Amino acid sequence: MAHVQELHVTADFDALLTASHTEPVALLKHSTACPISTRGQKQFLQLNEDGDPPLYMVVVQHSRALSNHIAETLDVRHESPQALIIAGGKVVYHASHYDISTEALRSAAEQARPAA
């Protein structure tokens, strides 16, 4: 199973942004009360192959203020579920609800990877 780092405070998100300057990262805003979010989470967690981006998650019920801060900082309207690929401190891809797919997230992360 994929390793996911849960974000709780602004400093956690700041570390994610710093990491995104080295390689693309994937972030999921997840609602534990929503079956659509559970479906999106399953797609997100399938990013567990070599070369897939590091995974981060915010559980909206636990960290709503952080979720709002992320939306403001990245200038992407909050939705839940919502999956984002972040590279260089900026959102390069985002999807919500039924549009969250492993393949699209993997492709966006691959395209955002710096050329070697």
N, C-alpha and C positions, 0 to 999 in steps of 0.2 A: 504494500500500500504506500501511496505517496506521503512524504513528510510535508506537513503544513504547519507554518508558524502562525499562531493566532496573534493578532495585534490588539492591544488593550489601551494604550496611551499614545499620545502624540510622539513621544520619543521612539516608540516602535515603528511608527509610520516614517519618521525621519530616517531611521536605519534602512527601511525599505527603499526610500528615495535614493539614499547613498548607494545602496547595492545596485540600483537600476542604472547607475552610471558605468558599471562594470559589465553587466549583462542584463537582458530583459528579464523582468519578473512578472509573475501573475498574481493578481489580487482578486479575491472573491468577497463580495458583501453578501452575507448569508442570513436569512431569517429562519430560525429553528421552528417557527410556527407555520411555515408555508410549504405545501407539497411541491409547488413549482420550484421553490428554492432548493428543495431536496434533490429534484431532478437536475437542476443546474450544478449543484455541488457534485453529483455523481459524474457529470461530464468533466468538471474541473479536476476532480481527483484522478481522472484517467491520464492526466499529465504526469506520468511517472516513468517515462522512458528516458534513456540516456539522451542528453541534449535538450530535454524539456526544461522550461524555466523554473526557478525556485518558486514555491507556492506560499502565499500569505492569505490570511482570511480575517475578516472582521465579522463577528456575530453581532448583528445590529441590535438585538435585544440587550446584549451585555455592554455595548460600547457605542451607543447612539451618538454621543457628542463627537467621538472620534470619526464615525461614519460621516457626519456632517462636515467635520474639518477636512476630511479627504475630498469630499465633493467640492468644497470651496477651493481648496488648494489646487486641485487638478482641473477645476472648471468643467466638471462633468456632473450633470444633474443626478442626484441620488436616486437609485432604484434598487430594489431587492427582489430577487437576486440580481446581482450585477457582477460581471467578470471583466477585468481590465488587464491589458498588457501594458506595462510601463517600462520605458527605456529612456535613459538620459534624463530622468526626472519628469518625463511627460507621458501622457496617455497616447499610445500609438494605435490602440484598438480597444473597443469596449462593446459589450453585448449584454442584454438583459433578458430575463424570463426564458421563453422557449428558444431564443436565438443563441443561447450559450451552447457551444459545441466544442468538444475536445479538438477536432480537426481545425476549426477556425482559430482557436486560441494557439494551437501549436504552430500553425502557419504564420500567424501574426508575430509570434515570438521569434520564429526563424527569420522572417523578413527584417525584424528590428535588430537582429544580432549584428554587431560590427563586423565588417569584412576583415578577414585575417591577413 
